[in-house]
Amino acid sequence: MQRSRLARKGIAALALLGFSATFSAAQGRVDARQLSCGEARALVQQNGAVVFTTGRFTYDRYVAGERFCPVGHVADDAWISTRDTQSCRIGYRCILDPWDDDNDFLRIPR
């Protein structure tokens, strides 16, 4: 009887763990349009990098500083629309370093 109860509790715990992992993986990006400017900026500062939904079909990655950018990229000021303003300085976006000659192979020829 005791083993049966422990086995059921163990199975229930595993099921709950699996459900929570699935639920967290299924959550979408944070919609910046639903946050105030201060909330969105704080989220970037707290996490270092955040992917925000910025429109119906658009999203982008915003960072707290250049150390969150990949090699060959630099931080560039980023402004987005939030719930309370059309122009909120959220932090930075990572862009290709325009002064880095090693990035030439990544650029599209014109």
C-alpha positions as CSV (number, residue, x, y, z in Angstrom):
1,M,0.0,0.0,0.0
2,Q,2.8,2.4,1.0
3,R,4.8,1.8,-2.2
4,S,1.7,2.2,-4.3
5,R,1.0,5.6,-2.8
6,L,4.7,6.7,-3.3
7,A,4.6,5.5,-6.9
8,R,1.5,7.5,-7.6
9,K,3.0,10.6,-6.1
10,G,6.2,10.1,-8.1
11,I,4.2,9.7,-11.3
12,A,2.2,12.8,-10.5
13,A,5.3,14.8,-9.8
14,L,6.9,13.7,-13.1
15,A,3.7,14.6,-15.0
16,L,3.6,18.0,-13.3
17,L,7.2,18.6,-14.2
18,G,6.6,17.6,-17.8
19,F,3.6,19.8,-18.0
20,S,5.4,22.9,-16.6
21,A,8.3,22.4,-19.0
22,T,5.9,22.1,-22.0
23,F,3.9,25.1,-20.8
24,S,7.0,27.3,-20.5
25,A,8.3,26.2,-23.9
26,A,5.0,27.0,-25.5
27,Q,4.8,30.6,-24.1
28,G,5.3,33.2,-26.8
29,R,7.4,36.3,-26.8
30,V,6.6,39.2,-24.6
31,D,4.5,41.8,-26.5
32,A,6.2,45.2,-26.0
33,R,3.0,46.9,-26.9
34,Q,1.3,45.5,-23.8
35,L,4.1,46.9,-21.4
36,S,4.8,50.4,-20.2
37,C,8.1,51.9,-21.4
38,G,9.6,51.5,-17.9
39,E,8.5,47.8,-17.6
40,A,10.0,46.9,-21.0
41,R,13.2,48.7,-20.3
42,A,13.5,47.0,-16.9
43,L,12.9,43.6,-18.5
44,V,15.8,44.2,-20.8
45,Q,18.1,45.4,-18.0
46,Q,17.2,42.5,-15.7
47,N,17.7,39.8,-18.3
48,G,20.4,41.2,-20.5
49,A,18.6,40.3,-23.7
50,V,14.9,39.9,-24.5
51,V,13.0,39.1,-27.7
52,F,10.0,41.3,-27.9
53,T,7.0,41.1,-30.2
54,T,6.8,44.6,-31.7
55,G,3.9,44.3,-34.1
56,R,1.5,41.8,-35.5
57,F,4.1,39.9,-37.5
58,T,7.4,41.5,-36.2
59,Y,9.8,40.9,-33.4
60,D,13.4,41.7,-32.5
61,R,16.0,41.0,-29.9
62,Y,16.9,43.9,-27.6
63,V,20.0,43.9,-25.3
64,A,21.2,45.8,-22.2
65,G,24.6,46.4,-23.7
66,E,27.2,45.4,-26.3
67,R,28.4,42.4,-24.2
68,F,25.2,40.7,-25.1
69,C,25.9,41.0,-28.8
70,P,27.6,38.2,-30.9
71,V,31.2,38.7,-32.2
72,G,31.3,41.1,-35.1
73,H,28.3,43.0,-33.9
74,V,27.9,46.3,-32.0
75,A,25.1,47.7,-29.9
76,D,23.0,50.4,-31.6
77,D,20.3,52.4,-29.7
78,A,16.8,50.9,-30.1
79,W,13.5,52.7,-29.8
80,I,10.1,50.8,-29.8
81,S,6.5,51.5,-29.3
82,T,5.1,50.5,-25.9
83,R,1.7,50.8,-24.2
84,D,2.3,54.4,-23.0
85,T,4.6,55.9,-25.7
86,Q,5.4,55.6,-29.4
87,S,9.1,56.1,-28.8
88,C,10.6,54.3,-25.9
89,R,14.4,53.9,-25.7
90,I,14.4,50.2,-24.7
91,G,18.2,49.6,-24.8
92,Y,20.1,48.4,-27.9
93,R,19.9,46.1,-30.9
94,C,22.9,44.2,-32.2
95,I,23.9,45.2,-35.7
96,L,26.9,44.2,-37.8
97,D,29.9,46.3,-37.0
98,P,30.2,48.7,-39.9
99,W,33.9,49.2,-39.3
100,D,34.8,45.5,-39.1
101,D,36.4,44.4,-42.5
102,D,36.0,40.8,-41.5
103,N,32.2,41.1,-41.9
104,D,32.4,41.7,-45.6
105,F,31.4,38.1,-46.4
106,L,28.2,38.7,-44.5
107,R,27.1,41.7,-46.4
108,I,24.8,41.4,-49.4
109,P,26.5,43.0,-52.5
110,R,24.6,45.8,-54.2
